[in-house]
Amino acid sequence: AFSFSGDCWVQITDGRGEQIYGDLNRTGDVMTVYGTGPFKVLLGKAPVVSMTWQGKQVDLARYTNKDQTAIVRTARL
């Protein structure tokens, strides 16, 4: 699940390597993703995103680069 405090591009690839989501999310948006994992999640501006995986908060700072993008692979969480 994701919630957004600012605008952020999100791209999600499922366990079969298929892109299941790709869009710009806006401030106040909330999104839940369903599909076949593990997932690869690309966040265009990670500091404005709150992400939970299997009910636990994900520390996106661990995955965030200097340009504020992040790639999170749920298999590694």
mmCIF file of the N, C-alpha and C atoms, coordinates in Angstrom:
data_MODEL
# 
_entry.id   MODEL 
# 
loop_
_atom_site.group_PDB 
_atom_site.id 
_atom_site.type_symbol 
_atom_site.label_atom_id 
_atom_site.label_alt_id 
_atom_site.label_comp_id 
_atom_site.label_asym_id 
_atom_site.label_entity_id 
_atom_site.label_seq_id 
_atom_site.pdbx_PDB_ins_code 
_atom_site.Cartn_x 
_atom_site.Cartn_y 
_atom_site.Cartn_z 
_atom_site.occupancy 
_atom_site.B_iso_or_equiv 
_atom_site.pdbx_formal_charge 
_atom_site.auth_seq_id 
_atom_site.auth_comp_id 
_atom_site.auth_asym_id 
_atom_site.auth_atom_id 
_atom_site.pdbx_PDB_model_num 
ATOM 1   N N  . ALA A 1 1  ? 0.849  -1.179  0.000   1.00 0.00 ? 1  ALA A N  1 
ATOM 2   C CA . ALA A 1 1  ? 0.000  0.000   0.000   1.00 0.00 ? 1  ALA A CA 1 
ATOM 3   C C  . ALA A 1 1  ? 0.885  1.229   0.000   1.00 0.00 ? 1  ALA A C  1 
ATOM 4   N N  . PHE A 1 2  ? 0.408  2.275   -0.639  1.00 0.00 ? 2  PHE A N  1 
ATOM 5   C CA . PHE A 1 2  ? 1.161  3.511   -0.773  1.00 0.00 ? 2  PHE A CA 1 
ATOM 6   C C  . PHE A 1 2  ? 0.256  4.698   -0.441  1.00 0.00 ? 2  PHE A C  1 
ATOM 7   N N  . SER A 1 3  ? 0.829  5.723   0.172   1.00 0.00 ? 3  SER A N  1 
ATOM 8   C CA . SER A 1 3  ? 0.141  7.002   0.310   1.00 0.00 ? 3  SER A CA 1 
ATOM 9   C C  . SER A 1 3  ? 1.150  8.089   -0.061  1.00 0.00 ? 3  SER A C  1 
ATOM 10  N N  . PHE A 1 4  ? 0.632  9.204   -0.585  1.00 0.00 ? 4  PHE A N  1 
ATOM 11  C CA . PHE A 1 4  ? 1.484  10.215  -1.184  1.00 0.00 ? 4  PHE A CA 1 
ATOM 12  C C  . PHE A 1 4  ? 1.249  11.587  -0.556  1.00 0.00 ? 4  PHE A C  1 
ATOM 13  N N  . SER A 1 5  ? 2.354  12.248  -0.185  1.00 0.00 ? 5  SER A N  1 
ATOM 14  C CA . SER A 1 5  ? 2.276  13.605  0.341   1.00 0.00 ? 5  SER A CA 1 
ATOM 15  C C  . SER A 1 5  ? 2.785  14.613  -0.696  1.00 0.00 ? 5  SER A C  1 
ATOM 16  N N  . GLY A 1 6  ? 3.025  14.139  -1.890  1.00 0.00 ? 6  GLY A N  1 
ATOM 17  C CA . GLY A 1 6  ? 3.470  14.973  -3.004  1.00 0.00 ? 6  GLY A CA 1 
ATOM 18  C C  . GLY A 1 6  ? 3.339  14.164  -4.283  1.00 0.00 ? 6  GLY A C  1 
ATOM 19  N N  . ASP A 1 7  ? 3.646  14.783  -5.416  1.00 0.00 ? 7  ASP A N  1 
ATOM 20  C CA . ASP A 1 7  ? 3.555  14.093  -6.691  1.00 0.00 ? 7  ASP A CA 1 
ATOM 21  C C  . ASP A 1 7  ? 4.732  13.120  -6.859  1.00 0.00 ? 7  ASP A C  1 
ATOM 22  N N  . CYS A 1 8  ? 4.430  11.929  -7.370  1.00 0.00 ? 8  CYS A N  1 
ATOM 23  C CA . CYS A 1 8  ? 5.464  10.903  -7.526  1.00 0.00 ? 8  CYS A CA 1 
ATOM 24  C C  . CYS A 1 8  ? 5.069  9.930   -8.630  1.00 0.00 ? 8  CYS A C  1 
ATOM 25  N N  . TRP A 1 9  ? 5.991  9.699   -9.558  1.00 0.00 ? 9  TRP A N  1 
ATOM 26  C CA . TRP A 1 9  ? 5.800  8.667   -10.564 1.00 0.00 ? 9  TRP A CA 1 
ATOM 27  C C  . TRP A 1 9  ? 6.021  7.308   -9.900  1.00 0.00 ? 9  TRP A C  1 
ATOM 28  N N  . VAL A 1 10 ? 5.157  6.347   -10.182 1.00 0.00 ? 10 VAL A N  1 
ATOM 29  C CA . VAL A 1 10 ? 5.291  4.994   -9.641  1.00 0.00 ? 10 VAL A CA 1 
ATOM 30  C C  . VAL A 1 10 ? 5.195  4.003   -10.797 1.00 0.00 ? 10 VAL A C  1 
ATOM 31  N N  . GLN A 1 11 ? 6.132  3.068   -10.810 1.00 0.00 ? 11 GLN A N  1 
ATOM 32  C CA . GLN A 1 11 ? 6.095  1.986   -11.782 1.00 0.00 ? 11 GLN A CA 1 
ATOM 33  C C  . GLN A 1 11 ? 6.290  0.679   -11.025 1.00 0.00 ? 11 GLN A C  1 
ATOM 34  N N  . ILE A 1 12 ? 5.393  -0.284  -11.256 1.00 0.00 ? 12 ILE A N  1 
ATOM 35  C CA . ILE A 1 12 ? 5.445  -1.554  -10.535 1.00 0.00 ? 12 ILE A CA 1 
ATOM 36  C C  . ILE A 1 12 ? 5.473  -2.702  -11.529 1.00 0.00 ? 12 ILE A C  1 
ATOM 37  N N  . THR A 1 13 ? 6.437  -3.599  -11.343 1.00 0.00 ? 13 THR A N  1 
ATOM 38  C CA . THR A 1 13 ? 6.574  -4.797  -12.149 1.00 0.00 ? 13 THR A CA 1 
ATOM 39  C C  . THR A 1 13 ? 6.299  -5.997  -11.263 1.00 0.00 ? 13 THR A C  1 
ATOM 40  N N  . ASP A 1 14 ? 5.525  -6.957  -11.768 1.00 0.00 ? 14 ASP A N  1 
ATOM 41  C CA . ASP A 1 14 ? 5.181  -8.125  -10.954 1.00 0.00 ? 14 ASP A CA 1 
ATOM 42  C C  . ASP A 1 14 ? 6.237  -9.225  -11.077 1.00 0.00 ? 14 ASP A C  1 
ATOM 43  N N  . GLY A 1 15 ? 5.980  -10.346 -10.426 1.00 0.00 ? 15 GLY A N  1 
ATOM 44  C CA . GLY A 1 15 ? 6.915  -11.468 -10.388 1.00 0.00 ? 15 GLY A CA 1 
ATOM 45  C C  . GLY A 1 15 ? 7.151  -12.125 -11.729 1.00 0.00 ? 15 GLY A C  1 
ATOM 46  N N  . ARG A 1 16 ? 6.285  -11.857 -12.694 1.00 0.00 ? 16 ARG A N  1 
ATOM 47  C CA . ARG A 1 16 ? 6.469  -12.411 -14.044 1.00 0.00 ? 16 ARG A CA 1 
ATOM 48  C C  . ARG A 1 16 ? 7.211  -11.449 -14.952 1.00 0.00 ? 16 ARG A C  1 
ATOM 49  N N  . GLY A 1 17 ? 7.592  -10.289 -14.406 1.00 0.00 ? 17 GLY A N  1 
ATOM 50  C CA . GLY A 1 17 ? 8.305  -9.295  -15.184 1.00 0.00 ? 17 GLY A CA 1 
ATOM 51  C C  . GLY A 1 17 ? 7.403  -8.369  -15.979 1.00 0.00 ? 17 GLY A C  1 
ATOM 52  N N  . GLU A 1 18 ? 6.105  -8.421  -15.730 1.00 0.00 ? 18 GLU A N  1 
ATOM 53  C CA . GLU A 1 18 ? 5.148  -7.572  -16.440 1.00 0.00 ? 18 GLU A CA 1 
ATOM 54  C C  . GLU A 1 18 ? 4.871  -6.304  -15.646 1.00 0.00 ? 18 GLU A C  1 
ATOM 55  N N  . GLN A 1 19 ? 4.851  -5.173  -16.352 1.00 0.00 ? 19 GLN A N  1 
ATOM 56  C CA . GLN A 1 19 ? 4.504  -3.921  -15.690 1.00 0.00 ? 19 GLN A CA 1 
ATOM 57  C C  . GLN A 1 19 ? 3.009  -3.921  -15.421 1.00 0.00 ? 19 GLN A C  1 
ATOM 58  N N  . ILE A 1 20 ? 2.642  -3.829  -14.139 1.00 0.00 ? 20 ILE A N  1 
ATOM 59  C CA . ILE A 1 20 ? 1.225  -3.853  -13.778 1.00 0.00 ? 20 ILE A CA 1 
ATOM 60  C C  . ILE A 1 20 ? 0.706  -2.465  -13.407 1.00 0.00 ? 20 ILE A C  1 
ATOM 61  N N  . TYR A 1 21 ? 1.621  -1.510  -13.237 1.00 0.00 ? 21 TYR A N  1 
ATOM 62  C CA . TYR A 1 21 ? 1.191  -0.150  -12.913 1.00 0.00 ? 21 TYR A CA 1 
ATOM 63  C C  . TYR A 1 21 ? 2.272  0.819   -13.337 1.00 0.00 ? 21 TYR A C  1 
ATOM 64  N N  . GLY A 1 22 ? 1.880  1.941   -13.859 1.00 0.00 ? 22 GLY A N  1 
ATOM 65  C CA . GLY A 1 22 ? 2.789  3.024   -14.189 1.00 0.00 ? 22 GLY A CA 1 
ATOM 66  C C  . GLY A 1 22 ? 1.992  4.299   -14.355 1.00 0.00 ? 22 GLY A C  1 
ATOM 67  N N  . ASP A 1 23 ? 2.133  5.218   -13.399 1.00 0.00 ? 23 ASP A N  1 
ATOM 68  C CA . ASP A 1 23 ? 1.359  6.451   -13.472 1.00 0.00 ? 23 ASP A CA 1 
ATOM 69  C C  . ASP A 1 23 ? 1.896  7.448   -12.449 1.00 0.00 ? 23 ASP A C  1 
ATOM 70  N N  . LEU A 1 24 ? 1.491  8.688   -12.635 1.00 0.00 ? 24 LEU A N  1 
ATOM 71  C CA . LEU A 1 24 ? 1.820  9.748   -11.692 1.00 0.00 ? 24 LEU A CA 1 
ATOM 72  C C  . LEU A 1 24 ? 0.759  9.768   -10.597 1.00 0.00 ? 24 LEU A C  1 
ATOM 73  N N  . ASN A 1 25 ? 1.214  9.699   -9.368  1.00 0.00 ? 25 ASN A N  1 
ATOM 74  C CA . ASN A 1 25 ? 0.307  9.806   -8.228  1.00 0.00 ? 25 ASN A CA 1 
ATOM 75  C C  . ASN A 1 25 ? 0.474  11.190  -7.627  1.00 0.00 ? 25 ASN A C  1 
ATOM 76  N N  . ARG A 1 26 ? -0.618 11.717  -7.107  1.00 0.00 ? 26 ARG A N  1 
ATOM 77  C CA . ARG A 1 26 ? -0.652 13.093  -6.611  1.00 0.00 ? 26 ARG A CA 1 
ATOM 78  C C  . ARG A 1 26 ? -0.804 13.138  -5.091  1.00 0.00 ? 26 ARG A C  1 
ATOM 79  N N  . THR A 1 27 ? -0.552 14.308  -4.546  1.00 0.00 ? 27 THR A N  1 
ATOM 80  C CA . THR A 1 27 ? -0.715 14.537  -3.117  1.00 0.00 ? 27 THR A CA 1 
ATOM 81  C C  . THR A 1 27 ? -2.090 14.048  -2.659  1.00 0.00 ? 27 THR A C  1 
ATOM 82  N N  . GLY A 1 28 ? -2.110 13.250  -1.596  1.00 0.00 ? 28 GLY A N  1 
ATOM 83  C CA . GLY A 1 28 ? -3.359 12.753  -1.037  1.00 0.00 ? 28 GLY A CA 1 
ATOM 84  C C  . GLY A 1 28 ? -3.814 11.417  -1.607  1.00 0.00 ? 28 GLY A C  1 
ATOM 85  N N  . ASP A 1 29 ? -3.190 10.962  -2.697  1.00 0.00 ? 29 ASP A N  1 
ATOM 86  C CA . ASP A 1 29 ? -3.563 9.667   -3.271  1.00 0.00 ? 29 ASP A CA 1 
ATOM 87  C C  . ASP A 1 29 ? -3.187 8.531   -2.326  1.00 0.00 ? 29 ASP A C  1 
ATOM 88  N N  . VAL A 1 30 ? -4.001 7.502   -2.330  1.00 0.00 ? 30 VAL A N  1 
ATOM 89  C CA . VAL A 1 30 ? -3.737 6.269   -1.592  1.00 0.00 ? 30 VAL A CA 1 
ATOM 90  C C  . VAL A 1 30 ? -3.945 5.133   -2.581  1.00 0.00 ? 30 VAL A C  1 
ATOM 91  N N  . MET A 1 31 ? -3.048 4.162   -2.579  1.00 0.00 ? 31 MET A N  1 
ATOM 92  C CA . MET A 1 31 ? -3.107 3.092   -3.563  1.00 0.00 ? 31 MET A CA 1 
ATOM 93  C C  . MET A 1 31 ? -2.728 1.765   -2.919  1.00 0.00 ? 31 MET A C  1 
ATOM 94  N N  . THR A 1 32 ? -3.471 0.733   -3.247  1.00 0.00 ? 32 THR A N  1 
ATOM 95  C CA . THR A 1 32 ? -3.145 -0.628  -2.837  1.00 0.00 ? 32 THR A CA 1 
ATOM 96  C C  . THR A 1 32 ? -2.931 -1.448  -4.095  1.00 0.00 ? 32 THR A C  1 
ATOM 97  N N  . VAL A 1 33 ? -1.871 -2.240  -4.115  1.00 0.00 ? 33 VAL A N  1 
ATOM 98  C CA . VAL A 1 33 ? -1.518 -3.033  -5.289  1.00 0.00 ? 33 VAL A CA 1 
ATOM 99  C C  . VAL A 1 33 ? -1.721 -4.508  -4.976  1.00 0.00 ? 33 VAL A C  1 
ATOM 100 N N  . TYR A 1 34 ? -2.338 -5.197  -5.934  1.00 0.00 ? 34 TYR A N  1 
ATOM 101 C CA . TYR A 1 34 ? -2.529 -6.638  -5.833  1.00 0.00 ? 34 TYR A CA 1 
ATOM 102 C C  . TYR A 1 34 ? -1.922 -7.283  -7.065  1.00 0.00 ? 34 TYR A C  1 
ATOM 103 N N  . GLY A 1 35 ? -1.415 -8.482  -6.907  1.00 0.00 ? 35 GLY A N  1 
ATOM 104 C CA . GLY A 1 35 ? -0.850 -9.200  -8.045  1.00 0.00 ? 35 GLY A CA 1 
ATOM 105 C C  . GLY A 1 35 ? 0.052  -10.308 -7.574  1.00 0.00 ? 35 GLY A C  1 
ATOM 106 N N  . THR A 1 36 ? 0.797  -10.854 -8.524  1.00 0.00 ? 36 THR A N  1 
ATOM 107 C CA . THR A 1 36 ? 1.717  -11.942 -8.247  1.00 0.00 ? 36 THR A CA 1 
ATOM 108 C C  . THR A 1 36 ? 3.104  -11.374 -7.991  1.00 0.00 ? 36 THR A C  1 
ATOM 109 N N  . GLY A 1 37 ? 3.593  -11.541 -6.782  1.00 0.00 ? 37 GLY A N  1 
ATOM 110 C CA . GLY A 1 37 ? 4.912  -11.050 -6.414  1.00 0.00 ? 37 GLY A CA 1 
ATOM 111 C C  . GLY A 1 37 ? 5.994  -12.057 -6.733  1.00 0.00 ? 37 GLY A C  1 
ATOM 112 N N  . PRO A 1 38 ? 7.202  -11.701 -6.408  1.00 0.00 ? 38 PRO A N  1 
ATOM 113 C CA . PRO A 1 38 ? 7.609  -10.448 -5.775  1.00 0.00 ? 38 PRO A CA 1 
ATOM 114 C C  . PRO A 1 38 ? 7.516  -9.283  -6.753  1.00 0.00 ? 38 PRO A C  1 
ATOM 115 N N  . PHE A 1 39 ? 7.419  -8.090  -6.190  1.00 0.00 ? 39 PHE A N  1 
ATOM 116 C CA . PHE A 1 39 ? 7.255  -6.887  -6.975  1.00 0.00 ? 39 PHE A CA 1 
ATOM 117 C C  . PHE A 1 39 ? 8.545  -6.075  -6.993  1.00 0.00 ? 39 PHE A C  1 
ATOM 118 N N  . LYS A 1 40 ? 8.737  -5.359  -8.096  1.00 0.00 ? 40 LYS A N  1 
ATOM 119 C CA . LYS A 1 40 ? 9.791  -4.354  -8.191  1.00 0.00 ? 40 LYS A CA 1 
ATOM 120 C C  . LYS A 1 40 ? 9.077  -3.021  -8.306  1.00 0.00 ? 40 LYS A C  1 
ATOM 121 N N  . VAL A 1 41 ? 9.378  -2.097  -7.393  1.00 0.00 ? 41 VAL A N  1 
ATOM 122 C CA . VAL A 1 41 ? 8.697  -0.804  -7.329  1.00 0.00 ? 41 VAL A CA 1 
ATOM 123 C C  . VAL A 1 41 ? 9.707  0.304   -7.588  1.00 0.00 ? 41 VAL A C  1 
ATOM 124 N N  . LEU A 1 42 ? 9.438  1.113   -8.596  1.00 0.00 ? 42 LEU A N  1 
ATOM 125 C CA . LEU A 1 42 ? 10.247 2.288   -8.881  1.00 0.00 ? 42 LEU A CA 1 
ATOM 126 C C  . LEU A 1 42 ? 9.466  3.511   -8.445  1.00 0.00 ? 42 LEU A C  1 
ATOM 127 N N  . LEU A 1 43 ? 10.083 4.328   -7.601  1.00 0.00 ? 43 LEU A N  1 
ATOM 128 C CA . LEU A 1 43 ? 9.464  5.560   -7.119  1.00 0.00 ? 43 LEU A CA 1 
ATOM 129 C C  . LEU A 1 43 ? 10.272 6.743   -7.628  1.00 0.00 ? 43 LEU A C  1 
ATOM 130 N N  . GLY A 1 44 ? 9.621  7.663   -8.311  1.00 0.00 ? 44 GLY A N  1 
ATOM 131 C CA . GLY A 1 44 ? 10.307 8.810   -8.883  1.00 0.00 ? 44 GLY A CA 1 
ATOM 132 C C  . GLY A 1 44 ? 10.690 9.877   -7.875  1.00 0.00 ? 44 GLY A C  1 
ATOM 133 N N  . LYS A 1 45 ? 9.993  9.927   -6.752  1.00 0.00 ? 45 LYS A N  1 
ATOM 134 C CA . LYS A 1 45 ? 10.295 10.898  -5.683  1.00 0.00 ? 45 LYS A CA 1 
ATOM 135 C C  . LYS A 1 45 ? 9.942  10.245  -4.346  1.00 0.00 ? 45 LYS A C  1 
ATOM 136 N N  . ALA A 1 46 ? 10.787 9.341   -3.922  1.00 0.00 ? 46 ALA A N  1 
ATOM 137 C CA . ALA A 1 46 ? 10.524 8.502   -2.752  1.00 0.00 ? 46 ALA A CA 1 
ATOM 138 C C  . ALA A 1 46 ? 10.228 9.254   -1.459  1.00 0.00 ? 46 ALA A C  1 
ATOM 139 N N  . PRO A 1 47 ? 10.836 10.430  -1.193  1.00 0.00 ? 47 PRO A N  1 
ATOM 140 C CA . PRO A 1 47 ? 10.568 11.096  0.081   1.00 0.00 ? 47 PRO A CA 1 
ATOM 141 C C  . PRO A 1 47 ? 9.104  11.484  0.308   1.00 0.00 ? 47 PRO A C  1 
ATOM 142 N N  . VAL A 1 48 ? 8.287  11.523  -0.746  1.00 0.00 ? 48 VAL A N  1 
ATOM 143 C CA . VAL A 1 48 ? 6.881  11.897  -0.569  1.00 0.00 ? 48 VAL A CA 1 
ATOM 144 C C  . VAL A 1 48 ? 5.957  10.682  -0.482  1.00 0.00 ? 48 VAL A C  1 
ATOM 145 N N  . VAL A 1 49 ? 6.555  9.494   -0.369  1.00 0.00 ? 49 VAL A N  1 
ATOM 146 C CA . VAL A 1 49 ? 5.780  8.248   -0.376  1.00 0.00 ? 49 VAL A CA 1 
ATOM 147 C C  . VAL A 1 49 ? 5.901  7.542   0.962   1.00 0.00 ? 49 VAL A C  1 
ATOM 148 N N  . SER A 1 50 ? 4.773  7.035   1.438   1.00 0.00 ? 50 SER A N  1 
ATOM 149 C CA . SER A 1 50 ? 4.745  6.128   2.584   1.00 0.00 ? 50 SER A CA 1 
ATOM 150 C C  . SER A 1 50 ? 4.308  4.777   2.038   1.00 0.00 ? 50 SER A C  1 
ATOM 151 N N  . MET A 1 51 ? 5.107  3.744   2.292   1.00 0.00 ? 51 MET A N  1 
ATOM 152 C CA . MET A 1 51 ? 4.840  2.413   1.748   1.00 0.00 ? 51 MET A CA 1 
ATOM 153 C C  . MET A 1 51 ? 4.766  1.387   2.870   1.00 0.00 ? 51 MET A C  1 
ATOM 154 N N  . THR A 1 52 ? 3.747  0.540   2.811   1.00 0.00 ? 52 THR A N  1 
ATOM 155 C CA . THR A 1 52 ? 3.676  -0.599  3.721   1.00 0.00 ? 52 THR A CA 1 
ATOM 156 C C  . THR A 1 52 ? 3.674  -1.874  2.885   1.00 0.00 ? 52 THR A C  1 
ATOM 157 N N  . TRP A 1 53 ? 4.307  -2.915  3.430   1.00 0.00 ? 53 TRP A N  1 
ATOM 158 C CA . TRP A 1 53 ? 4.364  -4.210  2.778   1.00 0.00 ? 53 TRP A CA 1 
ATOM 159 C C  . TRP A 1 53 ? 3.991  -5.263  3.816   1.00 0.00 ? 53 TRP A C  1 
ATOM 160 N N  . GLN A 1 54 ? 2.953  -6.009  3.532   1.00 0.00 ? 54 GLN A N  1 
ATOM 161 C CA . GLN A 1 54 ? 2.452  -7.040  4.442   1.00 0.00 ? 54 GLN A CA 1 
ATOM 162 C C  . GLN A 1 54 ? 2.213  -6.472  5.839   1.00 0.00 ? 54 GLN A C  1 
ATOM 163 N N  . GLY A 1 55 ? 1.637  -5.262  5.873   1.00 0.00 ? 55 GLY A N  1 
ATOM 164 C CA . GLY A 1 55 ? 1.259  -4.628  7.127   1.00 0.00 ? 55 GLY A CA 1 
ATOM 165 C C  . GLY A 1 55 ? 2.360  -3.901  7.871   1.00 0.00 ? 55 GLY A C  1 
ATOM 166 N N  . LYS A 1 56 ? 3.588  -3.895  7.327   1.00 0.00 ? 56 LYS A N  1 
ATOM 167 C CA . LYS A 1 56 ? 4.711  -3.238  8.008   1.00 0.00 ? 56 LYS A CA 1 
ATOM 168 C C  . LYS A 1 56 ? 5.215  -2.066  7.184   1.00 0.00 ? 56 LYS A C  1 
ATOM 169 N N  . GLN A 1 57 ? 5.546  -0.986  7.875   1.00 0.00 ? 57 GLN A N  1 
ATOM 170 C CA . GLN A 1 57 ? 6.084  0.203   7.234   1.00 0.00 ? 57 GLN A CA 1 
ATOM 171 C C  . GLN A 1 57 ? 7.447  -0.116  6.616   1.00 0.00 ? 57 GLN A C  1 
ATOM 172 N N  . VAL A 1 58 ? 7.670  0.337   5.389   1.00 0.00 ? 58 VAL A N  1 
ATOM 173 C CA . VAL A 1 58 ? 8.951  0.145   4.704   1.00 0.00 ? 58 VAL A CA 1 
ATOM 174 C C  . VAL A 1 58 ? 9.761  1.429   4.850   1.00 0.00 ? 58 VAL A C  1 
ATOM 175 N N  . ASP A 1 59 ? 11.012 1.291   5.298   1.00 0.00 ? 59 ASP A N  1 
ATOM 176 C CA . ASP A 1 59 ? 11.911 2.441   5.421   1.00 0.00 ? 59 ASP A CA 1 
ATOM 177 C C  . ASP A 1 59 ? 12.482 2.746   4.042   1.00 0.00 ? 59 ASP A C  1 
ATOM 178 N N  . LEU A 1 60 ? 11.829 3.640   3.312   1.00 0.00 ? 60 LEU A N  1 
ATOM 179 C CA . LEU A 1 60 ? 12.250 3.948   1.947   1.00 0.00 ? 60 LEU A CA 1 
ATOM 180 C C  . LEU A 1 60 ? 13.588 4.672   1.894   1.00 0.00 ? 60 LEU A C  1 
ATOM 181 N N  . ALA A 1 61 ? 14.003 5.303   2.973   1.00 0.00 ? 61 ALA A N  1 
ATOM 182 C CA . ALA A 1 61 ? 15.292 6.002   2.996   1.00 0.00 ? 61 ALA A CA 1 
ATOM 183 C C  . ALA A 1 61 ? 16.437 5.045   2.670   1.00 0.00 ? 61 ALA A C  1 
ATOM 184 N N  . ARG A 1 62 ? 16.293 3.786   3.043   1.00 0.00 ? 62 ARG A N  1 
ATOM 185 C CA . ARG A 1 62 ? 17.333 2.776   2.757   1.00 0.00 ? 62 ARG A CA 1 
ATOM 186 C C  . ARG A 1 62 ? 17.520 2.558   1.264   1.00 0.00 ? 62 ARG A C  1 
ATOM 187 N N  . TYR A 1 63 ? 16.498 2.835   0.479   1.00 0.00 ? 63 TYR A N  1 
ATOM 188 C CA . TYR A 1 63 ? 16.510 2.547   -0.950  1.00 0.00 ? 63 TYR A CA 1 
ATOM 189 C C  . TYR A 1 63 ? 16.584 3.811   -1.813  1.00 0.00 ? 63 TYR A C  1 
ATOM 190 N N  . THR A 1 64 ? 16.574 4.970   -1.179  1.00 0.00 ? 64 THR A N  1 
ATOM 191 C CA . THR A 1 64 ? 16.495 6.235   -1.907  1.00 0.00 ? 64 THR A CA 1 
ATOM 192 C C  . THR A 1 64 ? 17.880 6.736   -2.300  1.00 0.00 ? 64 THR A C  1 
ATOM 193 N N  . ASN A 1 65 ? 18.000 7.093   -3.577  1.00 0.00 ? 65 ASN A N  1 
ATOM 194 C CA . ASN A 1 65 ? 19.246 7.630   -4.130  1.00 0.00 ? 65 ASN A CA 1 
ATOM 195 C C  . ASN A 1 65 ? 19.299 9.138   -3.946  1.00 0.00 ? 65 ASN A C  1 
ATOM 196 N N  . LYS A 1 66 ? 20.443 9.731   -4.272  1.00 0.00 ? 66 LYS A N  1 
ATOM 197 C CA . LYS A 1 66 ? 20.615 11.183  -4.132  1.00 0.00 ? 66 LYS A CA 1 
ATOM 198 C C  . LYS A 1 66 ? 19.633 11.967  -4.986  1.00 0.00 ? 66 LYS A C  1 
ATOM 199 N N  . ASP A 1 67 ? 19.179 11.377  -6.099  1.00 0.00 ? 67 ASP A N  1 
ATOM 200 C CA . ASP A 1 67 ? 18.215 12.062  -6.964  1.00 0.00 ? 67 ASP A CA 1 
ATOM 201 C C  . ASP A 1 67 ? 16.770 11.845  -6.505  1.00 0.00 ? 67 ASP A C  1 
ATOM 202 N N  . GLN A 1 68 ? 16.585 11.253  -5.336  1.00 0.00 ? 68 GLN A N  1 
ATOM 203 C CA . GLN A 1 68 ? 15.299 11.006  -4.672  1.00 0.00 ? 68 GLN A CA 1 
ATOM 204 C C  . GLN A 1 68 ? 14.504 9.848   -5.273  1.00 0.00 ? 68 GLN A C  1 
ATOM 205 N N  . THR A 1 69 ? 15.071 9.136   -6.246  1.00 0.00 ? 69 THR A N  1 
ATOM 206 C CA . THR A 1 69 ? 14.399 7.945   -6.768  1.00 0.00 ? 69 THR A CA 1 
ATOM 207 C C  . THR A 1 69 ? 14.724 6.755   -5.880  1.00 0.00 ? 69 THR A C  1 
ATOM 208 N N  . ALA A 1 70 ? 13.876 5.747   -5.958  1.00 0.00 ? 70 ALA A N  1 
ATOM 209 C CA . ALA A 1 70 ? 14.114 4.524   -5.183  1.00 0.00 ? 70 ALA A CA 1 
ATOM 210 C C  . ALA A 1 70 ? 13.609 3.327   -5.980  1.00 0.00 ? 70 ALA A C  1 
ATOM 211 N N  . ILE A 1 71 ? 14.312 2.221   -5.832  1.00 0.00 ? 71 ILE A N  1 
ATOM 212 C CA . ILE A 1 71 ? 13.853 0.940   -6.366  1.00 0.00 ? 71 ILE A CA 1 
ATOM 213 C C  . ILE A 1 71 ? 13.770 -0.014  -5.189  1.00 0.00 ? 71 ILE A C  1 
ATOM 214 N N  . VAL A 1 72 ? 12.573 -0.559  -4.990  1.00 0.00 ? 72 VAL A N  1 
ATOM 215 C CA . VAL A 1 72 ? 12.338 -1.483  -3.871  1.00 0.00 ? 72 VAL A CA 1 
ATOM 216 C C  . VAL A 1 72 ? 11.895 -2.817  -4.471  1.00 0.00 ? 72 VAL A C  1 
ATOM 217 N N  . ARG A 1 73 ? 12.551 -3.870  -4.049  1.00 0.00 ? 73 ARG A N  1 
ATOM 218 C CA . ARG A 1 73 ? 12.173 -5.222  -4.461  1.00 0.00 ? 73 ARG A CA 1 
ATOM 219 C C  . ARG A 1 73 ? 11.591 -5.929  -3.236  1.00 0.00 ? 73 ARG A C  1 
ATOM 220 N N  . THR A 1 74 ? 10.324 -6.300  -3.323  1.00 0.00 ? 74 THR A N  1 
ATOM 221 C CA . THR A 1 74 ? 9.649  -6.864  -2.154  1.00 0.00 ? 74 THR A CA 1 
ATOM 222 C C  . THR A 1 74 ? 10.234 -8.197  -1.726  1.00 0.00 ? 74 THR A C  1 
ATOM 223 N N  . ALA A 1 75 ? 10.909 -8.897  -2.607  1.00 0.00 ? 75 ALA A N  1 
ATOM 224 C CA . ALA A 1 75 ? 11.531 -10.168 -2.237  1.00 0.00 ? 75 ALA A CA 1 
ATOM 225 C C  . ALA A 1 75 ? 12.630 -9.965  -1.211  1.00 0.00 ? 75 ALA A C  1 
ATOM 226 N N  . ARG A 1 76 ? 13.156 -8.746  -1.122  1.00 0.00 ? 76 ARG A N  1 
ATOM 227 C CA . ARG A 1 76 ? 14.263 -8.440  -0.205  1.00 0.00 ? 76 ARG A CA 1 
ATOM 228 C C  . ARG A 1 76 ? 13.798 -7.772  1.084   1.00 0.00 ? 76 ARG A C  1 
ATOM 229 N N  . LEU A 1 77 ? 12.506 -7.595  1.239   1.00 0.00 ? 77 LEU A N  1 
ATOM 230 C CA . LEU A 1 77 ? 11.995 -6.933  2.454   1.00 0.00 ? 77 LEU A CA 1 
ATOM 231 C C  . LEU A 1 77 ? 11.798 -7.931  3.563   1.00 0.00 ? 77 LEU A C  1 
# 
